[in-house]
Amino acid sequence: MDYTISKHAQKEMDRRGISLEVVNGIVGNPGQIVEEYGQKKAYQSLIDFGPDGKYLVRVIVNDSVIPIVVVTVYRTSKVNKYWRDL
């Protein structure tokens, strides 16, 4: 999938230790897509970070534009808060 990463998102990826490979995987094949505020959606998947454990990685995107824009990226242990039963 064609997309761009905002400067803010790149900074957060670097700061939070989330690789481009992880973001590529989630944008290309998300475990789930959840509606967020405004034009934003959360593309999210459970990712194993090895010794750190499994986390839900949320890639917040604006997919109403072409190419889609990754707005921010973060990981959280609060899976129950964000994962939606379909």
C-alpha positions in Angstrom: 0.0 0.0 0.0 1.3 3.4 -0.9 1.6 5.8 2.1 3.6 8.6 3.6 4.9 9.1 7.1 4.5 12.5 8.7 7.5 14.1 10.4 5.7 13.7 13.8 5.0 10.0 13.2 8.7 9.4 12.2 9.8 11.2 15.4 7.5 9.0 17.5 8.6 5.8 15.8 12.2 6.7 16.6 11.4 7.7 20.1 9.3 4.7 20.8 11.5 2.1 19.1 8.9 1.1 16.5 10.6 0.0 13.3 9.5 0.9 9.7 9.2 -2.8 9.2 6.5 -3.0 11.9 4.6 0.0 10.5 4.8 -1.4 6.9 3.4 -4.7 8.1 0.5 -3.1 10.0 -0.4 -0.6 7.2 -0.2 -3.4 4.6 -2.1 -6.0 6.6 -3.7 -4.6 9.8 -5.1 -7.0 12.4 -8.0 -4.5 12.7 -9.0 -1.1 11.5 -10.9 1.1 14.0 -12.6 4.4 13.4 -11.0 7.3 15.3 -11.7 11.0 15.5 -12.3 13.1 12.3 -10.8 11.6 9.2 -8.5 9.3 11.2 -8.4 5.5 11.6 -6.3 3.3 13.7 -4.7 0.4 11.8 -3.6 -1.9 14.6 -2.1 -5.3 15.3 -0.6 -7.3 18.2 3.1 -7.4 17.9 5.6 -9.5 19.8 8.5 -7.3 21.0 10.5 -10.3 22.3 11.6 -9.8 25.9 9.4 -6.8 26.3 6.3 -8.9 25.5 3.4 -8.4 23.2 1.9 -5.0 22.6 -0.9 -3.5 20.5 0.7 -1.2 18.0 -1.6 1.5 16.7 -0.8 3.3 13.5 -3.0 6.3 13.3 -3.6 7.2 9.7 -5.6 9.6 7.5 -6.8 7.4 4.7 -9.1 9.9 3.2 -6.2 11.2 1.1 -4.0 9.6 -1.5 -1.5 8.5 -0.6 -2.7 7.8 3.0 -0.7 9.6 5.7 0.6 8.0 8.9 -0.1 10.7 11.5 1.4 8.9 14.6 2.4 5.5 15.9 2.5 4.1 19.4 2.4 0.8 21.3 0.2 0.0 24.3 -0.4 -2.8 26.7 -4.1 -1.7 27.0 -5.4 -4.2 24.4 -8.8 -4.4 25.9 -9.2 -0.6 25.7 -8.6 -0.4 22.0 -9.3 -3.8 20.4 -12.9 -4.0 19.0 -14.8 -7.3 18.8 -16.2 -7.5 15.3 
